[in-house]
Amino acid sequence: MIDGAVAAAGFIADGTAFVTGVAVASDERGNGKGSEVLKGLTARLISNGNVRIFVSSTDETANFYIKNGFEICGECAVMGI
């Protein structure tokens, strides 16, 4: 969390990480805080040996994840496949 404005949640199962969401306070969106948290989270997951990271996204959030290195594959965005 950065200044109480951003939160991220997820879990790890069988060496695959699942980011279930990144939430940014509405008055803090667009200033890079969400990307900063997601990049830090993915870097830590990768350094811990997670080679695949899945995120749950919607039509509204897909571009956020694409901008941060994920690719859309079917109904999910994936990093590291």
Steps between C-alpha positions, in 0.01 A plus 500: 500500500625848416369785718177306557409548134582162343443139603574170324381148576573152372629154576753239385409142409735238356762758399252720316410840639151644469450873549132533577498877493674833528281774643580869482301771676302690238667832580846339463455333159718599209812592696687169472447370854311191384772418246766551766332250733436247220858521372639452852267207559584327171875555553477338843294208369748439217800522735330236719482261205146554373532472123134561421290782632130521420275795569127534511397791280192662356452697180562815707827374654652301212700795364654558845638146502612515134683826575680315781631209291212253496346348188135417452446131435136405480325606815814585698813715482824307546866587566788259454365212292 
